[in-house]
Amino acid sequence: MSGVPCSTVDGLDLPALERFFATHVPEFRGGLTAELLQGGRSNLTYLVTDGSHKWVLRRPPLGGLTPSAHDMLREYRVVAALAGSGVPVARAVAHADAGVLDVPFAVVEHVDGTVIRTVEQLHALPGDEIARCAYGLVDVLARLHAVDPAAVGLAEFGRPEGYLSRQVRRWYDQWQRVRTRELADLDRLHDLLAAGCPAESGASIVHGDYRIDNAILDPADPGTVRAVVDWEMATLGDPLADLALHLVYADPTFAPVLAGSAASTSERLPPAADLAQRYARSGGRDLGELGFYLSLGYFKIAVIAEGIHARFRRGMTRGAGFDTVGEAVAPLAAAGLRVLGKAL
């Protein structure tokens, strides 16, 4: 993973962090340096090292407007719980509330590997490896959804009953919090989703933001996922919402959210229908209502994009590529209206 060095380590108090590591991280050898990792439109993610060991630290964004979407303790809890489950995750190391850095944060072990963020990086792979990567990601998602939450200590991690209606309500509440404009399509999409929620397809641990650049891949075999990352929106809920969001990320309307070259939007990836069928064969789930779930995915991404855009307008983002995010909101809402009620 490559990063951009932070000369001032914006968002981190290194002396305070060193004191925390000295108490809570047994392998810490003293003295920390940090760099802000590229990628990610939400929580700030840093590579932290003492020269001998490497860790990844995640904290909420500066000036965050949607605090419920940046729960560091939840993220840490699910990663720790999934250790040994068959779902690849980084080793959980430590977490803290706001008493150390003025905001909660979580620390996990650094996992060496490849993160494919851009179309150009994806297209550097041979075509058969691109397909293997896509199907490998879907297989890991199905594996996650097969984990018994109670067996890994997550029986109380969320309330799966009524998950879909709460998602519609929650993301519309977030829209009211972050919006920078009026958008009739977004309002209409909300109304249709609220009126047409089907019964949940089931209940499982859901990642909430599952896409190719939220996975660390084996450099020698991009079909092997070494770690799934960015669990900030994980909960217990309807697994088809996770699948649908993963498929929605393939729409080119999503590209501006990741600076215009999102790997997930590549036309060289297998068709969404093929990925959905691969998942259905692995998990045995009925995809008859997938149109609703896809529409919900567009709705969610549109609101998230608006939140990122709002932080950018306030000067609260760090790194490059945030100036295009706002361009995606209206097309995403329109796409959600088009797909509602349709099958792949």
N, C-alpha and C positions, 0 to 999 in steps of 0.2 A: 504494500500500500504506500502510495506516495503522498506527501503532505507539503504544505506551505509553511515554512518556519514562522513562528510568532515571535517577533523580536520583543514585544511587550506582553506576550501571552494573554491577549485580550480575553477576558472572561474567566481567567484563572488567577488565584493567589498562590503562587508556587511555595512561598514559605509556609503558609497554612497547610497546603497540600502535603509538603514534606513532613510536617509534624503528624498529620493524619496517617501517612504511609508508615512512619516509624512505629506507630502503635498497632496498626491494623493489617499490614502487609508483611508477613514474615520474611519473604525473600528480598525485601527492600534493603539496598546497600548504602543509601545516603546520597543526597543531591539529585534533583530532578530537572530535566529539561522537557519541553513540550512543544508540539507543533499542531496547528489546526489542520485536520485532514480535509481534503477536498471531498465533495459529494455530500449529499444530505441537504434537504431544504428546511429542516426543522431543528432538532436538537443539535447543539454544538458538540462535535466529536474530536477528541484530541488523541494523538499518539504521545504517550508519556514514557520516559525511560530514565533509569539511573545509570546507564552505561552498560549494565549487565543484563537487565531484564526490560521487557517492553510490556506496556499495558495500554488499554484503550479506555479513556474516560469520557463519559457522556453527561452533559448537563443541559438544562432547558435553554432555549434561545434567549438572547437579550431582548427585553421588551416584549416577551411572549404575550399574545392576546388570547390564547386558548389554553389555559393552564391544565385542564383535564387531559389534554393530548400530550403532555410532557411529564408524565408521572414516572420518575426515575425508580422509585421503590418497586412499582409494578413491573417495570422492565427487568430489574435485577431479579425479582422473585421468580419470574417465569423462566429466565435463563438458568438460574440455579436449579429450579425444579426439573428442567429437561435434561440435565446432565445424566448420561447413561440410559436415556430413553430410546435411543436410536435416531433421534432428531439431532443433527449436528449443530452444536452451539459452542461459543467460547466459554472457557472456564470462568465462573463468577468468582471475583476476588473480594470486593468490599463495596459498601455503599454508605452514604451519610445523608442526614437531613440538612437543613439550611444552616446549621451551626458552624460549619467549616468554611464553605465558600459563599455563604449567604443564599445559596440555592441548593436543592438536593442534587446529588450526582451518584453515578454508579461506575465501578471500575471492573473490567473483565480482562482476562489474559489476551494479549495480542496473538492473532492467528495469522500465520504466513499464508499467502495465497494470492490469487488473482481476483480483482473486482472489475467486472466489465460494466462500464457506465455508458459508453458512447457507441454509436453505430459503427464508427471506424474501428474501435477495439474489437467489436464482435465480428466484423467482416474480415479481420485479420486471421480468423480461424477458418479451416476448411469447412465446406458445407455440411459434411456428415457430423463434424464436431459441434456445429451450431445446433443441429437437430438434437444431438445427444445431450447437450447442455439444457435445451428447452424441456426435453422430456425428463431429464434428471431433476430439474427444479419441480416439475409437477409431481414426480414420484415422492420427493421429500415433503411436499405440501400434503399429499395423501397420507404419508406416514405421520405427520404432525396431527392430522385430524383423526387418526386411529388411536392416538394416545388416550388412555383413560385418565381424565383429570384427577380423579380421586387417588389413583395409584401413584401419582407423582406429587401429591400434596396440594393440588389446586382445585379441590372440590368447591371451595368458596371463592374462587378467583373471579367469578362473575355470575350474572343471573341470565341463563340462556332463555328462559321463558320470556316471551315478548321482546326478544332481541331486535327483530327487524323494525318493529314500530319505534322502539327506543332509538335505534340508529337514525331513522328518519327524523325524529324529533330532536335528537342531539345535534345532528349536523345542521339542521335549520336554525337551532339556537346559536350555533357557532357562526352561521352566516349573519345573523343579526348582530353578533358581536364584532365581526371583522370586516363586514362589507364596506367598500369604498364607493359604491355606486348602486343604483337601482337596476335590477335585472329581472325582467318579467319571466323569462324562460326558467330561471332558477325557482322563482316562486311557484310557477305552474308545475314544474317537475315535483317540487315538494308536495303540492296538493294531490297530485295523482298518485305518488308513492304512498302518502298517508292513507289515501282512500282504498288502495289496492294491495295492502300487505297480505301475502299468503301465510299459511301456517309454516312454522320453521321446518326445515328439512331434517333437522337433528341438532345435536349440541356437541361441541368439541372445543378444544383450545384453538383459537384463531389468532393469526399473526397480526392482521389488520393493515398490512402494508407490504404484501409479499410480491416482490419483483426481482428481476435479475441482478440489479445493482445493490440489493440488500442481501446478497449472498457472497461468501468468499469461496472461490472455486480452486480446485487442485490445478496448479499450473501445467502439470503433465497430462491431466485428464479433465477437461472442462465439464464432463458429464458427472463429475463427483463434487458434491458440495461439502466443503470442509466446515463451514459455519454459516448459519443464518443469523443475521444481525438486525438491529433496529426494531426492537420489540416494544416500542413505546406505546403502541395502541393495542397490544395483545389483551385478550379477555376470553371468557367463555361465551360462545355464540354459535351462530349458524355457519357451518363450514362452507356452504355454497356462496356465502358473501365473500369469503376469502378467495375462493376460486374465481368468482366473477371479477373481483377487483384485479386479480392477476391478469385476467384476459383483457380487461379494459385498458390496462397499461400498454397494450399493443397498438392502440389507436394513435395515429399520428397527431391527433389533436392534443395529446399529452406532452409531446416533445418540448414545447416552450417551457414547461415546468422544470425541465432539466437542461436548460440553456440550448434547446433546439436540436440535440443529437442524442436522444435517449435510446439506449440499446434495445429496450423493450419494444420499440416501435419499428424495428427492422423488418423489411419485407422478406428477409431470408429466414426468419423464424417459421416454424410450422404454423399452419393456419390455426386460429383459435378453436375451430370446431374439432380439429384433431387433438389438440391439447385437452379440450374438455372431455372427449371420449377416452383419452388415456387416463384421466383422473377418474372418470366414471367406472372404468374397468378395475382400477385399483381399489376404489372405495365403495363400489356397489351402490352409488347414489343415483336417484332419479333426477334428471336435469330438465324436467318438463317446465319448470317455472324459471328457467335461467334468465329469461328476458327481464323479469323484475329485478333479479340480483345484479344484472349488468347495468341496468338503469340506476340502481342504488349506488353502484360503484362510480358511475359518472358524477352523480350528485355529490358524493363524498369527496372525490378528487377536486371538483370545481370549488368546493368550500375550502379545502386545504390550500389550493392554489391562491384563492383570494386572501387567506390569512398570511401566506408568504408575501404576497404583493403588498398587503397592508404594512407588514414589518419593513419591507424594502422602502416604502414611501416615507416611513418614519426614521429611516437611517439605522435600523436595528438589525440588519443582516450583515454577515461577514463572508467574504469570498466573492467570486465573480459569478455572473450568469443570472442574477436575480432580476434584471431589468426586463426580461421577456416573460416572466411568469404570469403577469396579469393578462397577457394576450390570450392565455389558454382558457380563462374562466367561462366566457360566453360560448365558445365552441363546445366545451365539455358539457355545459348545461343543455345545449341544443342537441348534442348527440344522445344524452340521456333521454330526452323526449322521443327521439326517433326510435330508439331501441326498446322502449317500454312495451312489454307485451309480445315482443317478437322472439323467435328462437334463432339460434345461430344458423 
